[in-house]
Amino acid sequence: MQELMTPSIKITPVAQSRVDQVELNNSIVMGTQFTDHMFVCDYVNGAWSNPRIEPLNLIPTHPAAMALHYGQAIFEGMKATLGQDGTPLLFRPDQNAKRMNFSADRMGMPHLPEDLFVEALKQFVALEKQWIPTQEGSALYLRPFMYADEPFIGMRAATTYKFVIIGSPAGPFFSRKIKLYAEKKYVRAVNGGTGEAKAAGNYAAAIRPTEYAKAKGYDQVLWLDAHDFNYIQEVGTMNIFFKIDGKFITPDLSGSILAGITRMSVIDVLRSRGYEVTERPITLDEIVAASQNGTLEEAFGAGTAVGIAHIEEIGNNDMTIKFPSENPVSDMVADTLEGIKKQTIEDQFGWMIPAK
Ligand SMILES: Cc1ncc(COP(=O)(O)O)c(C=O)c1O
């Protein structure tokens, strides 16, 4: 076994698990129930210290904690599943570790050693194994996050932080077709901004426009570029793919889009099945034209929380694009990802990491 470069994790288990009080086999809504424990680690004096797993509890926060005022807060999202032999599995946790540090760089926050990130997740998930739902489409959602907890008023990087992991069982996601509002007034991100980091503030900025889109009967916002309001960026908490004339396209990572781990996995799955996938700038006009000339075949959002979400419509006050009702290739991608995560399909990519 590889020796850890990080201090060992102290585990204080709960006296009595609450898992029996939660019906894991019903449609449990992600983010509403939390597992018994949390992982916590403190950044003080320039180093991460005291990694521990302890009963889930409130974390005392000073009213001047800098995350509350200046928004130094980043997070990750990923899922754990059970393999066929009951082993808890993590999906590409190394990628989340890398992305967390990418976000940390942008937000002036410290790196977390990648081996500590992955080891903390493994030990946390091994301890919370009984919280992993087994139904198709279900998983244990994991939320690693880092925030500035130094009490200070003034604009500079904080000197103390907390890194925490919590878990929330997420019920079966039955893929439902979604309608996207192509937003031409508000923007989520600009090149040079924080859009390619998983920074809490990006989501705060998206809340009100998403409410407006929902009030108009849409499920999510389709974000466009901040300059021309024509280049397609991403959706809510998903990246986006289109199939036009047999080939897949997805917006390139231009500097304002989150590099989704589902996105990179979808690209690998599609290419492994012989599909051409191109990452490039995509305009809304181009999708309208493909719809009009009959070459627009499929479209879906891809992200950890929802998996693969078929798109049935993109619209706004000026236009409506309707998508074909059949999504055979998107269905194949969804089934492949789910099968790899539950070990019902061979993990040819070596993505699943046992948590034990
Ligand atoms: C803004 C945004 N885009 C895309 C994604 C998809 O990323 P992933 O596939 O890593 O979940 C997410 C979810 O994390 C997101 O919040």
The ligand as an SDF file (V2000), in Angstrom:
LIG
                    3D

 16 16  0  0  0  0  0  0  0  0999 V2000
  -21.6320   24.7270  -13.2430 C   0  0  0  0  0  0  0  0  0  0  0  0
  -21.4650   23.2730  -13.4200 C   0  0  0  0  0  0  0  0  0  0  0  0
  -21.1920   22.7910  -14.6410 N   0  0  0  0  0  0  0  0  0  0  0  0
  -21.0070   21.4800  -14.8580 C   0  0  0  0  0  0  0  0  0  0  0  0
  -21.1010   20.5680  -13.8270 C   0  0  0  0  0  0  0  0  0  0  0  0
  -20.8620   19.1080  -14.0930 C   0  0  0  0  0  0  0  0  0  0  0  0
  -19.6550   18.6910  -13.4670 O   0  0  0  0  0  0  0  0  0  0  0  0
  -19.4820   17.2040  -12.9760 P   0  0  0  0  0  0  0  0  0  0  0  0
  -19.7210   16.3380  -14.1380 O   0  0  0  0  0  0  0  0  0  0  0  0
  -18.0740   17.1360  -12.4860 O   0  0  0  0  0  0  0  0  0  0  0  0
  -20.4860   16.9800  -11.9060 O   0  0  0  0  0  0  0  0  0  0  0  0
  -21.3960   21.0130  -12.5370 C   0  0  0  0  0  0  0  0  0  0  0  0
  -21.5020   20.0830  -11.4160 C   0  0  0  0  0  0  0  0  0  0  0  0
  -20.5780   19.9230  -10.6880 O   0  0  0  0  0  0  0  0  0  0  0  0
  -21.5720   22.3950  -12.3250 C   0  0  0  0  0  0  0  0  0  0  0  0
  -21.8580   22.8600  -11.1050 O   0  0  0  0  0  0  0  0  0  0  0  0
  1  2  1  0
  2  3  1  0
  2 15  2  0
  3  4  2  0
  4  5  1  0
  5  6  1  0
  5 12  2  0
  6  7  1  0
  7  8  1  0
  8  9  2  0
  8 10  1  0
  8 11  1  0
 12 13  1  0
 12 15  1  0
 13 14  2  0
 15 16  1  0
M  END
$$$$
